[in-house]
Amino acid sequence: MQDTLLTIVLAPLIGAIIAGLLPVSRRIAHSVTIGAVGLAFFLSAYVFYQIIFAGHAIYNETLYTWLVAGNVRLEVGFMIDSLTAVMMLVVTFVSWMVHIYTIGYMHDDPGYNRFFSYISLFTFSMLMLVMSNNFVQLFFGWEAVGLVSYLLIGFWYTRDTAIYANLKAFLVNRVGDFGFALGIAAVLMAFNSLNYGEVFGLAQAGEYKQTISIFAGHEWSMITVMCILLFVGAMGKSAQFPLHVWLPDSMEGPTPISALIHAATMVTAGIFMVARMSPLFELSTTALSFVMVVGAITAFFMGLLGLVQHDIKRVVAYSTLSQLGYMTVALGASAYTAGIFHLMTHAFFKALLFLGAGSVIIAMHHEQDMRKMGGLKKYMPITYWTMLIGSLALIGVPGMSGFFSKDAIIEAVHHAYDADRAGAWFAYYSVLFGVFITALYTFRMFFLTFHGKERMDEHTKEHLHETPWVVTGPLIALAIPSIFIGMFTIGPMLFGGYFSDSIFVAAAHNPFDPEHYHGFISFMLHGLIQPPVWLAAAGVGVAYFLYMKRPELPEIIAKRSGIVYKILVEKYYFDRFNDWFFAGGTRKVGTFMWQFGDVRFIDGFINGMADLIDWFAGVFRKVQTGFLYHYAFAMLIGLAVMLGAFVY
Amino acid sequence: MTIANLNIAWLLPEILILTMACVILVIDAYLPKQLRNLTYHLTQGTLLGAALLIIAANPMQPILAMNDMVIIDAMSVVLKLFIVLIVFFTFIYSREYLQDRKIFKGEYFVLGLFATLGMLIMVSAHNLLMVFLGLELLSLSLYAMIAMNRDSKVATEAAMKYFVLGALASGMLLYGMSMLYGITATLDLTKLSQSVSEISNDRIVISSVNQLISETEEVELAIKNVEKHVTTITNSPIATKIAEIIEANIETDAMVIIKPMLASSSQNYTILVFGLVFIVIGVAFKLGAVPFHSWIPDVYHGSPTSMTLFVASAPKIAAFAMVIRMLVDGMQTLHTDWQGMLILLSILSIIVGNIIAIAQQNIKRMLAYSTIAHVGYLLLGIIAANADGYAASMFYVVVYTIMTLGAFGMIILLSRTGFEADKIEDFKGLNERNPWYAMIMLIIMLSMAGVPPMVGFWAKWAVLAQVINAGFVWLAVLAVLFAVIGAFYYLRIVKLMYFDKPTSLVPIEAGVDMRFALSANALIVLLLGLMPNTLMAICLGAWGISV
């Protein structure tokens, strides 16, 4: 087992090193990395089989002790249980598909090898993150994926917008990571250990420091403070309100990156982390409510923004934000399993949508504005059908994978609403109406792109054709699980105790009662009489009416709605505010520090010291006269002083 | 005395070097000029052979050989190995430099081998005579080596200064040894150590007896008290003697005999410390601690760079061994006395070395003052006066020689015929001329300044940790403050290399062996910094501390 796990982790790393640091040809670069990630995928599938079906015990070993300082041990180790096995499978599969797709997408790019090196490095980092058995390695993976994300958003580093976007992503994530690091510190403070097994054991036994005094005299619940801090980390990485601002801009990176990192895997690290920490979060309903409300805000309000975007990738990006909100709501409602379930289905259909959008972009010669598309259906049939599958999965048409996971989340929030959890009513209505919004923006994008008038220029039109197999192949490979994976896994994942070894839910919080589950067909039939399906249908209907039947209407509505439309276009003024308050404010403080602190204080005081030492040096060096007798004399004086000081 | 007692097999490395030095001297005399490289290869082969023999002759516990004149223990094996390897690298760096300047002569290598032999003897010495002989063999070879370029005025001046001051220091050392011999009547380090500890025990007894006598007016009562006291003491000869005298004589007679005996015996200790001062000065000169450092800047500056490299690197390890042999093996009991002397030397070296280095324009001179500062840090570990401290110092000296080797190696690399590259500004814009060499210099400079993750950081950390453990927090604070000041002149080189425009664009040329060795040298500095545990474990192991 150990060798297999090491191979899974190290193969992508070695691939990244070969493609990135050695002077190899393009062909070797992509063969090596694809081979390495493919190997990781097959071994992950084997591990998945071992853990899930062959009944292999949970693997939890420390492989290497990096550093011991007092009672803090910094280690490298793996913990493989059902949760990890699912994540490994998702990460390696999507990554593998993206690797193959990249051959087509980046075909003409001069940074071809660099790109393959980065995405392989990403796969390594993400695997380190999910396979960790301790908080330090988790943090390592967390930061490493952040770094690769930064590098890849700014992949086309000559573009100003790309540099702006990657800096923004990096800085916003720093805010989240600061909270995360504090959260890990709180874990260490409360439990005196950083190992998952030990921490969770102590948490269940209740043997930890119960309170913390942040301001003198006020005792806070340790576990609540810890969980909220950890969740702040998740808010940064999984782009939750108000740290969501970096994700739409991250679309400046190449499309495969949007699919791999900013939709399917890295942004779900926060969801994974909270699910992994379920034994801690379950101890604090306050923290859970906080998680739920933040998720609900993200799910509803970010979905709205998708309605006014013209860039095809940005629509998918806002959709990702909204869906991440759904996952977060699920976590807050103690439905960790539903969160992970949605994470998995979303990974497939969102990667599909992104890669489909990428396929369109390739065909359109890197034009991303939907106002210049339309009627692409007849030119690109494979892309069209796979995108349709992705869209249907996203809006939750019964039978598609997205239906099961999204419905499960809404059910879970309903359960929390019934249980009168704080903030649950707000979350319930947000996710419910979110369904309508989702359907509306998804099919707006779909109709604008593939149906209606052909609005592109003549030159582009002449060259329109379906993209090569390295692009369409992954689309088809992702479309299949986008349809089927939901119906086959909902039973074991949500109701069958699949995650019982890794996710802990307090009995009173558990929204999924196996006794009420009678197979996925009855779940589907039950879904048909629930509001979400009808809200989704309404969304599609409205989109059809507005963009197919009466294409002139949207513009009129936009004009009439005035201020509301403006707020949406300006993304609730978050970017403006951040630029003015944080960026501008920091610069002002910096200028003040420079003018006052640096120029006046440091240059005065420190340079004064330096000048003084320089002066001393100038004087002292004269002692070295070059005359032999001076030297001998110095020795004799030294002798006399030492005799005087130590003998008498 | 039998042949078996000589334990000759343990001295094979030294014997090999001695034999080969003589053989090479003869061969070289008959070699035509174009075959001079043979001398070089023979020398390097000898050093490698010696290294193998040193590893092979690694004893489980200390072995005495040559009728107790030399000792082979874990420390000597480690230090000898490093000495031989450092000299090996020195010769690699020197070859082209010497050829370019038409001083590629067999004498350089032969003298180098003799100097190496001297160093090995110093490391293994178990007798004050051997310490002195090793030191003189090393020093005389070095004087001649520096003066080898006899047409160069600065080089001869440097050699002359080194020789005169060295003679003065040797005289002092010898004087100190004679003092010790006068008191203890032995030159053997084990016996010396026993003698010294007896004398210091006597001193304690004497002061307590004196106190007992002065407490009471009545002679009889005083003698009774003394008798009661001395019979409880077993480890002091003077206590036994007093007990005998009291037994044999009546009280008043005993008092008459004891009093002058106490007075004369108490002088022994004073004379011992008097001798100790001279010995400390002897080693301080060899290490180059202030105020016995004056030769270092002039010699480093004046000698051809390859000679400077030789003088600056391996002999420091030997000097460290000399300190350990004499102060620790011979006079550990006197540590309260030599601690004070070393603290004085260490503080002065750290202050003077770091401050004057700032004012230097010549990089060889700058490195000379940096050496002086490093010696100050090196002494910190010895000041701790326990095995952990000695191990830390040992780590420091090994690391220091590796860094120095690289630094002077870089100067040699940049120099060419007619251009010595010994001005600090010669490093301007090195990054533009050759980024790899700039990185090598960067690693070495950062390491010397003690920036993690270079090994220099761990070396400083180790000695500082030990000196704090020994209770000298103020000394550690002072050392760190001056390390900050010292960082300036190392970082200035970095700044010149990376942020200034080059003044000349002549390509840097060097042989494969040189380039490879220098790169390896810098990478070792980096690698040891990332994984300091192995070397640390070796140094601790040499002091019998297992990790």
Interface residues (C-beta under 8 A of the other chain):
Chain A: A610 I613 D614 F616 A617 G618 F620 R621 V623 Q624 G626 L628 H630 Y631 A632 A634 M635 I637 G638 L639 M642 L643 A645 F646 V647
Chain B: M160 K161 V164 L165 L168 A169 M172 T270 V273 F274 L276 V277 F278 V280 I281 A284 F285 P291 F292 S294 W295 P297 D298 D337 G340 M341 L344 V352 I355 I356 A357 I358 A359 Q360 I485 F488
